[in-house]
Every structure is written in structure tokens, then in C-alpha cells.
Amino acid sequence: MLGISADASEKQKKFQDKYDLPYTLLADTDKKICNVFGVIKDKNMYGKIFKGIARTTFVIGPDAKIKHIFNNVKAEGHAEEVLAYLKGE
């Protein structure tokens, strides 16, 4: 399991330590991976439109093919949602 964000490695390390994450975080500061996976989207905050990263989970199989995409992910309950998907696969 991997997590990827546009944050610098130092910031990710603090986040990983704070939440005791049991997986590796990768830094995508230039957003190359975000662009490949198509997660840069228009966002709206207080009526202002800007480009941002849409929180998305990709389930990738051992054959390196995308098996499922969870869009517009909210942290609360998402781990259980992914686990349920994996158990039903």
C-alpha cells in the first residue's frame, strides 16, 4: 500500500508519524503522478475556482491494472469502505 501527495517528504514524515500510518508515503511535489492519474480537478472554495488534487483511492491489482477507483474520498469511514471492497472482490 502506498500513499501519494504533493506535500514535501518532510511534511509527509510528520503526518505519517502523527497518525502512525503503516504504509509508505511518496512525495509528488511536481504533480507528475497526479497528472498521469487525472486527479487534478477544478475545485470551488468560497466561490473561487482553482485547480487542486481530488482525494482519490486507486485499487491496483498484482497485474498493475486499476481494479477500482474511489472518487471524492472522505477520510472518515474510507478504510472500512476499501476493506469491504477488497473482501468482496
PDB file of N, CA, C and O in Angstrom:
ATOM      1  N   MET A   1       0.841  -1.165   0.000  1.00  0.00           N
ATOM      2  CA  MET A   1       0.000   0.000   0.000  1.00  0.00           C
ATOM      3  C   MET A   1       0.893   1.237   0.000  1.00  0.00           C
ATOM      4  O   MET A   1       1.913   1.289   0.688  1.00  0.00           O
ATOM      5  N   LEU A   2       0.488   2.219  -0.782  1.00  0.00           N
ATOM      6  CA  LEU A   2       1.216   3.485  -0.879  1.00  0.00           C
ATOM      7  C   LEU A   2       0.239   4.643  -0.752  1.00  0.00           C
ATOM      8  O   LEU A   2      -0.930   4.535  -1.120  1.00  0.00           O
ATOM      9  N   GLY A   3       0.735   5.733  -0.234  1.00  0.00           N
ATOM     10  CA  GLY A   3       0.007   6.990  -0.256  1.00  0.00           C
ATOM     11  C   GLY A   3       0.852   7.990  -1.021  1.00  0.00           C
ATOM     12  O   GLY A   3       2.077   7.993  -0.900  1.00  0.00           O
ATOM     13  N   ILE A   4       0.213   8.832  -1.802  1.00  0.00           N
ATOM     14  CA  ILE A   4       0.945   9.830  -2.590  1.00  0.00           C
ATOM     15  C   ILE A   4       0.276  11.183  -2.376  1.00  0.00           C
ATOM     16  O   ILE A   4      -0.949  11.300  -2.426  1.00  0.00           O
ATOM     17  N   SER A   5       1.096  12.199  -2.138  1.00  0.00           N
ATOM     18  CA  SER A   5       0.564  13.560  -2.053  1.00  0.00           C
ATOM     19  C   SER A   5       1.583  14.523  -2.632  1.00  0.00           C
ATOM     20  O   SER A   5       2.735  14.165  -2.878  1.00  0.00           O
ATOM     21  N   ALA A   6       1.137  15.748  -2.843  1.00  0.00           N
ATOM     22  CA  ALA A   6       2.022  16.774  -3.403  1.00  0.00           C
ATOM     23  C   ALA A   6       2.874  17.441  -2.321  1.00  0.00           C
ATOM     24  O   ALA A   6       3.683  18.318  -2.625  1.00  0.00           O
ATOM     25  N   ASP A   7       2.700  17.035  -1.075  1.00  0.00           N
ATOM     26  CA  ASP A   7       3.497  17.599   0.014  1.00  0.00           C
ATOM     27  C   ASP A   7       4.947  17.119  -0.061  1.00  0.00           C
ATOM     28  O   ASP A   7       5.232  16.043  -0.586  1.00  0.00           O
ATOM     29  N   ALA A   8       5.844  17.925   0.467  1.00  0.00           N
ATOM     30  CA  ALA A   8       7.262  17.562   0.535  1.00  0.00           C
ATOM     31  C   ALA A   8       7.445  16.402   1.518  1.00  0.00           C
ATOM     32  O   ALA A   8       6.632  16.207   2.422  1.00  0.00           O
ATOM     33  N   SER A   9       8.511  15.646   1.332  1.00  0.00           N
ATOM     34  CA  SER A   9       8.793  14.475   2.162  1.00  0.00           C
ATOM     35  C   SER A   9       8.818  14.793   3.645  1.00  0.00           C
ATOM     36  O   SER A   9       8.336  14.000   4.454  1.00  0.00           O
ATOM     37  N   GLU A  10       9.374  15.943   4.018  1.00  0.00           N
ATOM     38  CA  GLU A  10       9.476  16.316   5.431  1.00  0.00           C
ATOM     39  C   GLU A  10       8.082  16.467   6.055  1.00  0.00           C
ATOM     40  O   GLU A  10       7.848  16.015   7.176  1.00  0.00           O
ATOM     41  N   LYS A  11       7.171  17.097   5.331  1.00  0.00           N
ATOM     42  CA  LYS A  11       5.808  17.290   5.822  1.00  0.00           C
ATOM     43  C   LYS A  11       5.089  15.944   5.910  1.00  0.00           C
ATOM     44  O   LYS A  11       4.343  15.690   6.856  1.00  0.00           O
ATOM     45  N   GLN A  12       5.319  15.093   4.926  1.00  0.00           N
ATOM     46  CA  GLN A  12       4.704  13.768   4.933  1.00  0.00           C
ATOM     47  C   GLN A  12       5.182  12.947   6.127  1.00  0.00           C
ATOM     48  O   GLN A  12       4.393  12.237   6.750  1.00  0.00           O
ATOM     49  N   LYS A  13       6.468  13.043   6.445  1.00  0.00           N
ATOM     50  CA  LYS A  13       7.040  12.295   7.570  1.00  0.00           C
ATOM     51  C   LYS A  13       6.346  12.694   8.868  1.00  0.00           C
ATOM     52  O   LYS A  13       6.000  11.833   9.677  1.00  0.00           O
ATOM     53  N   LYS A  14       6.141  13.989   9.071  1.00  0.00           N
ATOM     54  CA  LYS A  14       5.443  14.465  10.267  1.00  0.00           C
ATOM     55  C   LYS A  14       4.010  13.917  10.317  1.00  0.00           C
ATOM     56  O   LYS A  14       3.534  13.494  11.371  1.00  0.00           O
ATOM     57  N   PHE A  15       3.332  13.933   9.166  1.00  0.00           N
ATOM     58  CA  PHE A  15       1.965  13.425   9.072  1.00  0.00           C
ATOM     59  C   PHE A  15       1.938  11.929   9.371  1.00  0.00           C
ATOM     60  O   PHE A  15       1.083  11.454  10.119  1.00  0.00           O
ATOM     61  N   GLN A  16       2.869  11.198   8.790  1.00  0.00           N
ATOM     62  CA  GLN A  16       2.939   9.747   8.991  1.00  0.00           C
ATOM     63  C   GLN A  16       3.210   9.416  10.456  1.00  0.00           C
ATOM     64  O   GLN A  16       2.604   8.499  11.011  1.00  0.00           O
ATOM     65  N   ASP A  17       4.111  10.154  11.075  1.00  0.00           N
ATOM     66  CA  ASP A  17       4.411   9.930  12.488  1.00  0.00           C
ATOM     67  C   ASP A  17       3.222  10.285  13.380  1.00  0.00           C
ATOM     68  O   ASP A  17       2.900   9.552  14.315  1.00  0.00           O
ATOM     69  N   LYS A  18       2.576  11.405  13.088  1.00  0.00           N
ATOM     70  CA  LYS A  18       1.439  11.865  13.895  1.00  0.00           C
ATOM     71  C   LYS A  18       0.309  10.848  13.909  1.00  0.00           C
ATOM     72  O   LYS A  18      -0.299  10.600  14.951  1.00  0.00           O
ATOM     73  N   TYR A  19       0.028  10.257  12.746  1.00  0.00           N
ATOM     74  CA  TYR A  19      -1.093   9.329  12.631  1.00  0.00           C
ATOM     75  C   TYR A  19      -0.663   7.863  12.615  1.00  0.00           C
ATOM     76  O   TYR A  19      -1.493   6.975  12.420  1.00  0.00           O
ATOM     77  N   ASP A  20       0.628   7.607  12.818  1.00  0.00           N
ATOM     78  CA  ASP A  20       1.166   6.251  12.884  1.00  0.00           C
ATOM     79  C   ASP A  20       0.716   5.408  11.683  1.00  0.00           C
ATOM     80  O   ASP A  20       0.215   4.295  11.842  1.00  0.00           O
ATOM     81  N   LEU A  21       0.905   5.958  10.494  1.00  0.00           N
ATOM     82  CA  LEU A  21       0.468   5.280   9.275  1.00  0.00           C
ATOM     83  C   LEU A  21       1.353   4.067   8.996  1.00  0.00           C
ATOM     84  O   LEU A  21       2.579   4.163   9.062  1.00  0.00           O
ATOM     85  N   PRO A  22       0.736   2.929   8.686  1.00  0.00           N
ATOM     86  CA  PRO A  22       1.508   1.702   8.456  1.00  0.00           C
ATOM     87  C   PRO A  22       1.893   1.480   6.992  1.00  0.00           C
ATOM     88  O   PRO A  22       2.125   0.346   6.573  1.00  0.00           O
ATOM     89  N   TYR A  23       1.958   2.550   6.226  1.00  0.00           N
ATOM     90  CA  TYR A  23       2.316   2.416   4.813  1.00  0.00           C
ATOM     91  C   TYR A  23       3.223   3.565   4.390  1.00  0.00           C
ATOM     92  O   TYR A  23       3.365   4.564   5.095  1.00  0.00           O
ATOM     93  N   THR A  24       3.825   3.395   3.233  1.00  0.00           N
ATOM     94  CA  THR A  24       4.776   4.363   2.694  1.00  0.00           C
ATOM     95  C   THR A  24       4.042   5.529   2.042  1.00  0.00           C
ATOM     96  O   THR A  24       3.035   5.337   1.361  1.00  0.00           O
ATOM     97  N   LEU A  25       4.555   6.738   2.258  1.00  0.00           N
ATOM     98  CA  LEU A  25       4.044   7.931   1.581  1.00  0.00           C
ATOM     99  C   LEU A  25       5.085   8.395   0.571  1.00  0.00           C
ATOM    100  O   LEU A  25       6.273   8.479   0.882  1.00  0.00           O
ATOM    101  N   LEU A  26       4.630   8.694  -0.634  1.00  0.00           N
ATOM    102  CA  LEU A  26       5.501   9.201  -1.685  1.00  0.00           C
ATOM    103  C   LEU A  26       5.183  10.669  -1.956  1.00  0.00           C
ATOM    104  O   LEU A  26       4.020  11.070  -1.973  1.00  0.00           O
ATOM    105  N   ALA A  27       6.230  11.461  -2.166  1.00  0.00           N
ATOM    106  CA  ALA A  27       6.064  12.885  -2.463  1.00  0.00           C
ATOM    107  C   ALA A  27       5.972  13.091  -3.975  1.00  0.00           C
ATOM    108  O   ALA A  27       6.816  12.606  -4.728  1.00  0.00           O
ATOM    109  N   ASP A  28       4.958  13.800  -4.401  1.00  0.00           N
ATOM    110  CA  ASP A  28       4.757  14.131  -5.811  1.00  0.00           C
ATOM    111  C   ASP A  28       4.687  15.658  -5.937  1.00  0.00           C
ATOM    112  O   ASP A  28       3.693  16.211  -6.408  1.00  0.00           O
ATOM    113  N   THR A  29       5.757  16.321  -5.507  1.00  0.00           N
ATOM    114  CA  THR A  29       5.741  17.783  -5.430  1.00  0.00           C
ATOM    115  C   THR A  29       5.570  18.456  -6.787  1.00  0.00           C
ATOM    116  O   THR A  29       5.059  19.573  -6.864  1.00  0.00           O
ATOM    117  N   ASP A  30       5.989  17.790  -7.852  1.00  0.00           N
ATOM    118  CA  ASP A  30       5.812  18.378  -9.190  1.00  0.00           C
ATOM    119  C   ASP A  30       4.500  17.933  -9.845  1.00  0.00           C
ATOM    120  O   ASP A  30       4.192  18.331 -10.969  1.00  0.00           O
ATOM    121  N   LYS A  31       3.747  17.117  -9.143  1.00  0.00           N
ATOM    122  CA  LYS A  31       2.408  16.648  -9.539  1.00  0.00           C
ATOM    123  C   LYS A  31       2.400  15.826 -10.834  1.00  0.00           C
ATOM    124  O   LYS A  31       1.376  15.759 -11.514  1.00  0.00           O
ATOM    125  N   LYS A  32       3.514  15.211 -11.173  1.00  0.00           N
ATOM    126  CA  LYS A  32       3.559  14.359 -12.372  1.00  0.00           C
ATOM    127  C   LYS A  32       2.637  13.144 -12.222  1.00  0.00           C
ATOM    128  O   LYS A  32       1.908  12.794 -13.150  1.00  0.00           O
ATOM    129  N   ILE A  33       2.674  12.510 -11.059  1.00  0.00           N
ATOM    130  CA  ILE A  33       1.824  11.331 -10.839  1.00  0.00           C
ATOM    131  C   ILE A  33       0.353  11.749 -10.802  1.00  0.00           C
ATOM    132  O   ILE A  33      -0.508  11.054 -11.344  1.00  0.00           O
ATOM    133  N   CYS A  34       0.070  12.881 -10.163  1.00  0.00           N
ATOM    134  CA  CYS A  34      -1.309  13.399 -10.128  1.00  0.00           C
ATOM    135  C   CYS A  34      -1.853  13.589 -11.540  1.00  0.00           C
ATOM    136  O   CYS A  34      -3.000  13.247 -11.826  1.00  0.00           O
ATOM    137  N   ASN A  35      -1.032  14.129 -12.404  1.00  0.00           N
ATOM    138  CA  ASN A  35      -1.465  14.355 -13.789  1.00  0.00           C
ATOM    139  C   ASN A  35      -1.666  13.053 -14.536  1.00  0.00           C
ATOM    140  O   ASN A  35      -2.624  12.926 -15.299  1.00  0.00           O
ATOM    141  N   VAL A  36      -0.786  12.078 -14.336  1.00  0.00           N
ATOM    142  CA  VAL A  36      -0.927  10.776 -15.006  1.00  0.00           C
ATOM    143  C   VAL A  36      -2.242  10.105 -14.596  1.00  0.00           C
ATOM    144  O   VAL A  36      -2.936   9.519 -15.426  1.00  0.00           O
ATOM    145  N   PHE A  37      -2.575  10.200 -13.297  1.00  0.00           N
ATOM    146  CA  PHE A  37      -3.785   9.555 -12.797  1.00  0.00           C
ATOM    147  C   PHE A  37      -5.033  10.432 -12.923  1.00  0.00           C
ATOM    148  O   PHE A  37      -6.129   9.999 -12.567  1.00  0.00           O
ATOM    149  N   GLY A  38      -4.881  11.649 -13.421  1.00  0.00           N
ATOM    150  CA  GLY A  38      -6.031  12.512 -13.700  1.00  0.00           C
ATOM    151  C   GLY A  38      -6.763  13.005 -12.472  1.00  0.00           C
ATOM    152  O   GLY A  38      -7.985  13.150 -12.501  1.00  0.00           O
ATOM    153  N   VAL A  39      -6.035  13.269 -11.377  1.00  0.00           N
ATOM    154  CA  VAL A  39      -6.697  13.705 -10.151  1.00  0.00           C
ATOM    155  C   VAL A  39      -6.614  15.209  -9.913  1.00  0.00           C
ATOM    156  O   VAL A  39      -7.067  15.689  -8.873  1.00  0.00           O
ATOM    157  N   ILE A  40      -6.046  15.964 -10.853  1.00  0.00           N
ATOM    158  CA  ILE A  40      -6.058  17.423 -10.761  1.00  0.00           C
ATOM    159  C   ILE A  40      -7.404  17.889 -11.319  1.00  0.00           C
ATOM    160  O   ILE A  40      -7.701  17.698 -12.498  1.00  0.00           O
ATOM    161  N   LYS A  41      -8.201  18.496 -10.462  1.00  0.00           N
ATOM    162  CA  LYS A  41      -9.569  18.868 -10.838  1.00  0.00           C
ATOM    163  C   LYS A  41      -9.838  20.320 -10.451  1.00  0.00           C
ATOM    164  O   LYS A  41      -9.123  20.908  -9.640  1.00  0.00           O
ATOM    165  N   ASP A  42     -10.895  20.885 -11.058  1.00  0.00           N
ATOM    166  CA  ASP A  42     -11.373  22.197 -10.630  1.00  0.00           C
ATOM    167  C   ASP A  42     -12.050  22.037  -9.277  1.00  0.00           C
ATOM    168  O   ASP A  42     -12.861  21.133  -9.073  1.00  0.00           O
ATOM    169  N   LYS A  43     -11.703  22.929  -8.360  1.00  0.00           N
ATOM    170  CA  LYS A  43     -12.315  22.948  -7.039  1.00  0.00           C
ATOM    171  C   LYS A  43     -12.893  24.332  -6.804  1.00  0.00           C
ATOM    172  O   LYS A  43     -12.493  25.308  -7.438  1.00  0.00           O
ATOM    173  N   ASN A  44     -13.838  24.395  -5.882  1.00  0.00           N
ATOM    174  CA  ASN A  44     -14.513  25.647  -5.591  1.00  0.00           C
ATOM    175  C   ASN A  44     -14.441  25.909  -4.094  1.00  0.00           C
ATOM    176  O   ASN A  44     -14.934  25.115  -3.293  1.00  0.00           O
ATOM    177  N   MET A  45     -13.825  27.024  -3.719  1.00  0.00           N
ATOM    178  CA  MET A  45     -13.777  27.413  -2.319  1.00  0.00           C
ATOM    179  C   MET A  45     -14.235  28.862  -2.201  1.00  0.00           C
ATOM    180  O   MET A  45     -13.615  29.777  -2.742  1.00  0.00           O
ATOM    181  N   TYR A  46     -15.327  29.041  -1.485  1.00  0.00           N
ATOM    182  CA  TYR A  46     -15.896  30.375  -1.289  1.00  0.00           C
ATOM    183  C   TYR A  46     -16.147  31.084  -2.619  1.00  0.00           C
ATOM    184  O   TYR A  46     -15.936  32.291  -2.739  1.00  0.00           O
ATOM    185  N   GLY A  47     -16.605  30.314  -3.626  1.00  0.00           N
ATOM    186  CA  GLY A  47     -16.935  30.871  -4.922  1.00  0.00           C
ATOM    187  C   GLY A  47     -15.764  31.056  -5.864  1.00  0.00           C
ATOM    188  O   GLY A  47     -15.950  31.476  -7.006  1.00  0.00           O
ATOM    189  N   LYS A  48     -14.562  30.751  -5.404  1.00  0.00           N
ATOM    190  CA  LYS A  48     -13.381  30.898  -6.256  1.00  0.00           C
ATOM    191  C   LYS A  48     -12.967  29.519  -6.787  1.00  0.00           C
ATOM    192  O   LYS A  48     -12.776  28.575  -6.020  1.00  0.00           O
ATOM    193  N   ILE A  49     -12.832  29.425  -8.112  1.00  0.00           N
ATOM    194  CA  ILE A  49     -12.445  28.177  -8.764  1.00  0.00           C
ATOM    195  C   ILE A  49     -10.920  28.114  -8.856  1.00  0.00           C
ATOM    196  O   ILE A  49     -10.264  29.084  -9.236  1.00  0.00           O
ATOM    197  N   PHE A  50     -10.373  26.947  -8.497  1.00  0.00           N
ATOM    198  CA  PHE A  50      -8.924  26.738  -8.595  1.00  0.00           C
ATOM    199  C   PHE A  50      -8.649  25.268  -8.889  1.00  0.00           C
ATOM    200  O   PHE A  50      -9.522  24.422  -8.699  1.00  0.00           O
ATOM    201  N   LYS A  51      -7.466  24.969  -9.340  1.00  0.00           N
ATOM    202  CA  LYS A  51      -7.056  23.587  -9.597  1.00  0.00           C
ATOM    203  C   LYS A  51      -6.516  22.994  -8.306  1.00  0.00           C
ATOM    204  O   LYS A  51      -5.716  23.620  -7.610  1.00  0.00           O
ATOM    205  N   GLY A  52      -6.953  21.801  -7.995  1.00  0.00           N
ATOM    206  CA  GLY A  52      -6.489  21.114  -6.797  1.00  0.00           C
ATOM    207  C   GLY A  52      -6.524  19.618  -7.009  1.00  0.00           C
ATOM    208  O   GLY A  52      -6.995  19.126  -8.034  1.00  0.00           O
ATOM    209  N   ILE A  53      -6.022  18.912  -6.032  1.00  0.00           N
ATOM    210  CA  ILE A  53      -5.979  17.453  -6.114  1.00  0.00           C
ATOM    211  C   ILE A  53      -7.254  16.895  -5.497  1.00  0.00           C
ATOM    212  O   ILE A  53      -7.568  17.173  -4.339  1.00  0.00           O
ATOM    213  N   ALA A  54      -7.984  16.105  -6.277  1.00  0.00           N
ATOM    214  CA  ALA A  54      -9.172  15.423  -5.775  1.00  0.00           C
ATOM    215  C   ALA A  54      -8.719  14.168  -5.045  1.00  0.00           C
ATOM    216  O   ALA A  54      -8.055  13.312  -5.629  1.00  0.00           O
ATOM    217  N   ARG A  55      -9.075  14.058  -3.776  1.00  0.00           N
ATOM    218  CA  ARG A  55      -8.657  12.910  -2.974  1.00  0.00           C
ATOM    219  C   ARG A  55      -9.290  11.656  -3.576  1.00  0.00           C
ATOM    220  O   ARG A  55     -10.513  11.537  -3.653  1.00  0.00           O
ATOM    221  N   THR A  56      -8.444  10.736  -3.996  1.00  0.00           N
ATOM    222  CA  THR A  56      -8.876   9.559  -4.745  1.00  0.00           C
ATOM    223  C   THR A  56      -8.082   8.341  -4.287  1.00  0.00           C
ATOM    224  O   THR A  56      -6.892   8.444  -3.989  1.00  0.00           O
ATOM    225  N   THR A  57      -8.744   7.187  -4.233  1.00  0.00           N
ATOM    226  CA  THR A  57      -8.060   5.931  -3.925  1.00  0.00           C
ATOM    227  C   THR A  57      -8.166   5.024  -5.135  1.00  0.00           C
ATOM    228  O   THR A  57      -9.247   4.829  -5.690  1.00  0.00           O
ATOM    229  N   PHE A  58      -7.028   4.473  -5.536  1.00  0.00           N
ATOM    230  CA  PHE A  58      -6.966   3.512  -6.632  1.00  0.00           C
ATOM    231  C   PHE A  58      -6.591   2.155  -6.059  1.00  0.00           C
ATOM    232  O   PHE A  58      -5.604   2.032  -5.334  1.00  0.00           O
ATOM    233  N   VAL A  59      -7.380   1.136  -6.385  1.00  0.00           N
ATOM    234  CA  VAL A  59      -7.017  -0.238  -6.031  1.00  0.00           C
ATOM    235  C   VAL A  59      -6.348  -0.811  -7.273  1.00  0.00           C
ATOM    236  O   VAL A  59      -6.966  -0.935  -8.331  1.00  0.00           O
ATOM    237  N   ILE A  60      -5.074  -1.157  -7.123  1.00  0.00           N
ATOM    238  CA  ILE A  60      -4.283  -1.658  -8.248  1.00  0.00           C
ATOM    239  C   ILE A  60      -3.919  -3.104  -7.963  1.00  0.00           C
ATOM    240  O   ILE A  60      -3.361  -3.427  -6.915  1.00  0.00           O
ATOM    241  N   GLY A  61      -4.243  -3.966  -8.914  1.00  0.00           N
ATOM    242  CA  GLY A  61      -4.013  -5.400  -8.736  1.00  0.00           C
ATOM    243  C   GLY A  61      -2.571  -5.800  -8.983  1.00  0.00           C
ATOM    244  O   GLY A  61      -1.761  -4.987  -9.429  1.00  0.00           O
ATOM    245  N   PRO A  62      -2.251  -7.052  -8.695  1.00  0.00           N
ATOM    246  CA  PRO A  62      -0.891  -7.558  -8.901  1.00  0.00           C
ATOM    247  C   PRO A  62      -0.449  -7.513 -10.363  1.00  0.00           C
ATOM    248  O   PRO A  62       0.744  -7.574 -10.661  1.00  0.00           O
ATOM    249  N   ASP A  63      -1.423  -7.405 -11.272  1.00  0.00           N
ATOM    250  CA  ASP A  63      -1.109  -7.305 -12.695  1.00  0.00           C
ATOM    251  C   ASP A  63      -0.857  -5.853 -13.113  1.00  0.00           C
ATOM    252  O   ASP A  63      -0.689  -5.566 -14.298  1.00  0.00           O
ATOM    253  N   ALA A  64      -0.831  -4.935 -12.130  1.00  0.00           N
ATOM    254  CA  ALA A  64      -0.584  -3.495 -12.334  1.00  0.00           C
ATOM    255  C   ALA A  64      -1.751  -2.789 -13.033  1.00  0.00           C
ATOM    256  O   ALA A  64      -1.588  -1.672 -13.523  1.00  0.00           O
ATOM    257  N   LYS A  65      -2.909  -3.418 -13.083  1.00  0.00           N
ATOM    258  CA  LYS A  65      -4.093  -2.786 -13.674  1.00  0.00           C
ATOM    259  C   LYS A  65      -4.990  -2.240 -12.571  1.00  0.00           C
ATOM    260  O   LYS A  65      -5.108  -2.829 -11.497  1.00  0.00           O
ATOM    261  N   ILE A  66      -5.620  -1.100 -12.857  1.00  0.00           N
ATOM    262  CA  ILE A  66      -6.534  -0.492 -11.896  1.00  0.00           C
ATOM    263  C   ILE A  66      -7.793  -1.344 -11.821  1.00  0.00           C
ATOM    264  O   ILE A  66      -8.465  -1.581 -12.826  1.00  0.00           O
ATOM    265  N   LYS A  67      -8.100  -1.801 -10.605  1.00  0.00           N
ATOM    266  CA  LYS A  67      -9.272  -2.644 -10.376  1.00  0.00           C
ATOM    267  C   LYS A  67     -10.490  -1.830  -9.970  1.00  0.00           C
ATOM    268  O   LYS A  67     -11.623  -2.181 -10.301  1.00  0.00           O
ATOM    269  N   HIS A  68     -10.247  -0.729  -9.244  1.00  0.00           N
ATOM    270  CA  HIS A  68     -11.365   0.089  -8.766  1.00  0.00           C
ATOM    271  C   HIS A  68     -10.853   1.476  -8.414  1.00  0.00           C
ATOM    272  O   HIS A  68      -9.702   1.644  -8.010  1.00  0.00           O
ATOM    273  N   ILE A  69     -11.730   2.475  -8.573  1.00  0.00           N
ATOM    274  CA  ILE A  69     -11.392   3.853  -8.214  1.00  0.00           C
ATOM    275  C   ILE A  69     -12.463   4.370  -7.254  1.00  0.00           C
ATOM    276  O   ILE A  69     -13.658   4.300  -7.541  1.00  0.00           O
ATOM    277  N   PHE A  70     -12.012   4.890  -6.110  1.00  0.00           N
ATOM    278  CA  PHE A  70     -12.884   5.576  -5.163  1.00  0.00           C
ATOM    279  C   PHE A  70     -12.649   7.065  -5.359  1.00  0.00           C
ATOM    280  O   PHE A  70     -11.551   7.554  -5.096  1.00  0.00           O
ATOM    281  N   ASN A  71     -13.661   7.794  -5.815  1.00  0.00           N
ATOM    282  CA  ASN A  71     -13.552   9.229  -6.052  1.00  0.00           C
ATOM    283  C   ASN A  71     -14.087  10.028  -4.869  1.00  0.00           C
ATOM    284  O   ASN A  71     -14.894   9.527  -4.087  1.00  0.00           O
ATOM    285  N   ASN A  72     -13.633  11.270  -4.745  1.00  0.00           N
ATOM    286  CA  ASN A  72     -14.118  12.189  -3.700  1.00  0.00           C
ATOM    287  C   ASN A  72     -14.084  11.560  -2.314  1.00  0.00           C
ATOM    288  O   ASN A  72     -15.069  11.581  -1.576  1.00  0.00           O
ATOM    289  N   VAL A  73     -12.930  11.003  -1.980  1.00  0.00           N
ATOM    290  CA  VAL A  73     -12.740  10.269  -0.734  1.00  0.00           C
ATOM    291  C   VAL A  73     -12.809  11.203   0.474  1.00  0.00           C
ATOM    292  O   VAL A  73     -12.222  12.286   0.475  1.00  0.00           O
ATOM    293  N   LYS A  74     -13.529  10.767   1.488  1.00  0.00           N
ATOM    294  CA  LYS A  74     -13.542  11.414   2.803  1.00  0.00           C
ATOM    295  C   LYS A  74     -12.840  10.450   3.758  1.00  0.00           C
ATOM    296  O   LYS A  74     -13.079   9.243   3.709  1.00  0.00           O
ATOM    297  N   ALA A  75     -11.992  10.968   4.608  1.00  0.00           N
ATOM    298  CA  ALA A  75     -11.180  10.113   5.482  1.00  0.00           C
ATOM    299  C   ALA A  75     -12.040   9.223   6.377  1.00  0.00           C
ATOM    300  O   ALA A  75     -11.769   8.031   6.520  1.00  0.00           O
ATOM    301  N   GLU A  76     -13.073   9.804   6.976  1.00  0.00           N
ATOM    302  CA  GLU A  76     -13.885   9.039   7.919  1.00  0.00           C
ATOM    303  C   GLU A  76     -14.620   7.892   7.220  1.00  0.00           C
ATOM    304  O   GLU A  76     -15.408   8.115   6.300  1.00  0.00           O
ATOM    305  N   GLY A  77     -14.354   6.675   7.665  1.00  0.00           N
ATOM    306  CA  GLY A  77     -15.023   5.500   7.134  1.00  0.00           C
ATOM    307  C   GLY A  77     -14.440   4.943   5.848  1.00  0.00           C
ATOM    308  O   GLY A  77     -14.882   3.898   5.372  1.00  0.00           O
ATOM    309  N   HIS A  78     -13.454   5.625   5.278  1.00  0.00           N
ATOM    310  CA  HIS A  78     -12.949   5.183   3.980  1.00  0.00           C
ATOM    311  C   HIS A  78     -12.162   3.873   4.068  1.00  0.00           C
ATOM    312  O   HIS A  78     -12.267   3.032   3.175  1.00  0.00           O
ATOM    313  N   ALA A  79     -11.390   3.692   5.114  1.00  0.00           N
ATOM    314  CA  ALA A  79     -10.630   2.442   5.262  1.00  0.00           C
ATOM    315  C   ALA A  79     -11.583   1.251   5.280  1.00  0.00           C
ATOM    316  O   ALA A  79     -11.311   0.224   4.659  1.00  0.00           O
ATOM    317  N   GLU A  80     -12.692   1.389   5.987  1.00  0.00           N
ATOM    318  CA  GLU A  80     -13.685   0.315   6.042  1.00  0.00           C
ATOM    319  C   GLU A  80     -14.318   0.077   4.673  1.00  0.00           C
ATOM    320  O   GLU A  80     -14.591  -1.062   4.295  1.00  0.00           O
ATOM    321  N   GLU A  81     -14.547   1.158   3.936  1.00  0.00           N
ATOM    322  CA  GLU A  81     -15.124   1.052   2.595  1.00  0.00           C
ATOM    323  C   GLU A  81     -14.187   0.276   1.664  1.00  0.00           C
ATOM    324  O   GLU A  81     -14.626  -0.588   0.905  1.00  0.00           O
ATOM    325  N   VAL A  82     -12.897   0.595   1.733  1.00  0.00           N
ATOM    326  CA  VAL A  82     -11.912  -0.103   0.887  1.00  0.00           C
ATOM    327  C   VAL A  82     -11.805  -1.563   1.308  1.00  0.00           C
ATOM    328  O   VAL A  82     -11.762  -2.452   0.458  1.00  0.00           O
ATOM    329  N   LEU A  83     -11.760  -1.813   2.607  1.00  0.00           N
ATOM    330  CA  LEU A  83     -11.671  -3.184   3.105  1.00  0.00           C
ATOM    331  C   LEU A  83     -12.870  -4.017   2.655  1.00  0.00           C
ATOM    332  O   LEU A  83     -12.715  -5.167   2.244  1.00  0.00           O
ATOM    333  N   ALA A  84     -14.061  -3.435   2.734  1.00  0.00           N
ATOM    334  CA  ALA A  84     -15.262  -4.141   2.276  1.00  0.00           C
ATOM    335  C   ALA A  84     -15.169  -4.476   0.799  1.00  0.00           C
ATOM    336  O   ALA A  84     -15.546  -5.569   0.376  1.00  0.00           O
ATOM    337  N   TYR A  85     -14.658  -3.517   0.004  1.00  0.00           N
ATOM    338  CA  TYR A  85     -14.483  -3.778  -1.431  1.00  0.00           C
ATOM    339  C   TYR A  85     -13.515  -4.942  -1.650  1.00  0.00           C
ATOM    340  O   TYR A  85     -13.796  -5.853  -2.428  1.00  0.00           O
ATOM    341  N   LEU A  86     -12.382  -4.905  -0.962  1.00  0.00           N
ATOM    342  CA  LEU A  86     -11.356  -5.945  -1.129  1.00  0.00           C
ATOM    343  C   LEU A  86     -11.866  -7.323  -0.696  1.00  0.00           C
ATOM    344  O   LEU A  86     -11.540  -8.330  -1.325  1.00  0.00           O
ATOM    345  N   LYS A  87     -12.648  -7.369   0.354  1.00  0.00           N
ATOM    346  CA  LYS A  87     -13.196  -8.651   0.825  1.00  0.00           C
ATOM    347  C   LYS A  87     -14.221  -9.210  -0.169  1.00  0.00           C
ATOM    348  O   LYS A  87     -14.370 -10.425  -0.299  1.00  0.00           O
ATOM    349  N   GLY A  88     -14.925  -8.311  -0.869  1.00  0.00           N
ATOM    350  CA  GLY A  88     -15.938  -8.739  -1.825  1.00  0.00           C
ATOM    351  C   GLY A  88     -15.402  -9.037  -3.210  1.00  0.00           C
ATOM    352  O   GLY A  88     -16.121  -9.556  -4.064  1.00  0.00           O
ATOM    353  N   GLU A  89     -14.141  -8.711  -3.430  1.00  0.00           N
ATOM    354  CA  GLU A  89     -13.549  -8.870  -4.764  1.00  0.00           C
ATOM    355  C   GLU A  89     -13.368 -10.326  -5.103  1.00  0.00           C
ATOM    356  O   GLU A  89     -12.883 -10.652  -6.187  1.00  0.00           O
TER     357      GLU A  89
END
